[in-house]
Amino acid sequence: MRNLLRVWAFVGTQFIVSAPAIADAPDTLWTKTYGGTSGDYGESVQECASGGFIITGMTYSFGTGSCDVYFIRTNANGDTLWTKTYGGTSSEWGSSVQECAGGDFIIVGETKSFGTGNYDVYLIRTNADGDTLWTKTYGGTDYDYGYSVQECAGGGFIIAGETSSFGADSSDVYLIRTNTDGDTLWTKTYGGTGDDYGSSVQECAGGGFIIAGQTRSFGAGSRDVYLIRTDANGAPLWTKTYGGTSDDYGSSVQECAGGGFIIAGITYSFGAGSFDIYLIRTDADGDTLWTRTYGGTSYDKGKSVQECADRGFIIAGYTTSFGAGGYDVYLIKTDANGALLWTRTYGGTGDDYGYSVQECAGGGFIIAGKTISFGDGSMDVYLIRISETGVEEETGNRHKAIGISLEVYPNPSFGNALIKYGVTEKADISLGLYDISGRLVKTLYSGTQEKGEHKVNVGAYHDTPTGIYFIRLETHTGLATNNYKATRKLTILK
């Protein structure tokens, strides 16, 4: 029985069930393509602490092998600062990238040129210029893949992926914990006698890890969304499956500011079309709070989700139900309960895909994927920068009219986050650090602030523990209708 809340949208007309009115979708600030005359695509994007973006993926146009890991560094306008390739004489590609606390970068993917098996997990640590500091491979004599990497609060890295070399049978979820030099501290596998893999991993604010992926070993259908919560040593605390009698997949997971988790993926069991985007909100124990599906009568797939500063969610994927032609990049913004706020598609008459999305420090979003419609080759890396809608809590006005700005980076932070805020006119303001319950933890500034940009370093407050926080900037005029505020989420890991 399909008891999910359905949200349907159609180009030209909007048909919405149990959802608020559609807000104005944001404007496209710019789009960029990167690559050569062959096939190139982007799998993962992150905004850098110093501004601009990093993208990793795969290139057939450049490098030494049939395909290589492709690494691109841009400025804030998407202009290329440098590109790098990594690999040997065979096949490599990058699946996930993150900026490290010290300004270096970490990339995980797969390699056929190096290691002991058919494919091995491939971990690359570079300096701030993309020059290789070290590389590591992990795996056995069969197929092993790395899909997601994150730097850990205590140093080193956590990697999630898939292994056919180890585990119960066929393929299992593969979790690898390393030190700062990439040396293995421990590895774990999770799964049963079917095919199981981990698509996304995150360190939790309370310690341990959350992994999302898919399982054919457990659950109600032929494939189900698979969620695993572990302690700091990788021992399972609990596992959950989500889905119906058909195929359902988990692509991306994040811990939410209010506790619990948000998972984005794909469902064939529920929704309006062949495949729909699947969004699942759980509590801290993995029990379902609500589920949503998004899409039309054709194929719609969710690849990446992030909780936004307003506690709603942004989802990136791709669609054949809407857009200009073939597959198009599909972007969905929801409120905190998963109700649809707006959707956008990006692309041309060819196939275009969105694989990774992040909310930017200055507002708006960055999306990475691949495009056949645009660029120089048969397929190019596709980067899209869009604005924020600017709707604010107290007045419904836009930030640009309000005249305040707020940025927080790096995010997540290891306790040394820099907050940059500004006012267009001299004003009485307050800048506060709030915990996830809304309690004021610290007043970072309160008083009359001069026109212009100003900075505060949270690192000066060394007693701020690991957790999820909110930075809030508010003006105080004595007249409620003229007061404005901006909020940004900050994750502190120590």
C-alpha positions, 0 to 999 in steps of 0.5 A: 500500500502506498501511504507516502505523500506524493508531490508531482510537478509538470512543466508548464503547469504545477499539480501539487498534493499536500504541499505549500505554494511554490516559491519563486525558483532561484536564478542561474548565476552561471554554468560552466563545462570542463573537459576535452574532446572525449568523455568527462564528468563530475561526481562530487563538488565542494565549496572551498574555505578560501572561495571557489570550488573543487570537483572530482570525477573522471576524464577520458580526454586527459591523463595517462590511462584509458580514463583517469581521476579528474580534479578541477579547482575553480574560483568563485565564478567557476573559472578554472584555476588548475586541473589535475589527473591521477592514475596509471595506464588502466582505468581510474575515476574519482567519486568523492572529494573533500577539503581537509582542515589544513587546506589539503584535499582528499579524493576517493574513487577506484583504480585498476592500475594499482592495488591487488585486485581487479579494482581497488579503492583509491585514496589520493591526498593532495596539497592545496595546489592539487599536487599528490602528497600520497596515494593508497589502495585498499582491497583484495583480489576481487572488485573493491570500490570507494564511493564516499570519503570524509575527514574525521574529527580525530584525524584521518579519514572514513571511506564507504564503498563496496567490496567483493573481496571480503564479507559474507557473499557477493558484494558487501558494504565496505567501511575503511578507517585510516589515519592521517597518512592513509594507513588502515586503522580498521576495516568493516563489512556489512551485509548478507548473501545478496549484493550490498553496498555503501554509497555515502558515509558521514561521521556523526556529531555524537561519534561513530558513523552513518552509512547509506546504500542499498541491500539485496540481502535484507528488506521488503523488496528485491532491493531496499535502501540500507542504513547502518549506524556504527560506533567509532570502531565500526561496530554496528549499533543498528541497521534499517531498511526502507522501501517496498516490494520493488527496487529502492536505493539510497544514494546520500545521507546526512545527519540533521541539525534537529537529530536523526538523518535525511536520506535521498535515493531512488524508488521503484516501489512508490511514486508517480513514475517508473523511478521517483526520487525518494526522500526519507527522514528518520529519528536518531534510531533510524525509525521513519519520521516521514517519506516523500517522493518527487517526480513525474511519469517517467524516470527521476533519480535522486543522487545527493541531499543536504540540509539547508540553513533554513532546515529544509533540504536540497536534492540534486539528481536527474529527470526524464519527466521534465526539462528540455530533452533526454535526461536533465539535471533536476534540483528540488528544494523542500521545507523541513517536512519535505513539502515541495517549495520549488523545482528546477531543471537544467540542460539541453536537448542531450542527456544532462545529469546532476550528481552532487549539490551543496549549499554555498556559504554566501547563499544559493547552491552549487551543482556538479554533474555531466552534460552531453548538451554542452561543452567541447566533447562527447560528454563534459563536466557540468557545473551550475551555480544558482542564487538563493530565493532570498525569502526571509523569516520575518518579512518575506523580503529578500536578503538583497533588500535587507542589506545583511550578509552572512557566510560561515566557512569551512563547514564542517569545521574543526572548531576554527570556523570563520564567520564573515558578516556584513551590513549595508548601513550602520545598524544595531545587530546581534550575532549568536551561536545557537545549538540545535534546540535553538538555545543561545550558546554564545553571543559572538557580537552585540552592539552597533556595527559599522557599515561593511564586512566584519569577521569573527573566529569561532576558534576563539571559543575553545570550549565549544564541543562537537555538534551541529549549531546555527549562526544567526545574524539579526538587526534590531531597530525597535520596530519588529517589521523592520528587523531582519535575520539570516541563519547559517548551519555550522557543524563543529567536529573536534 
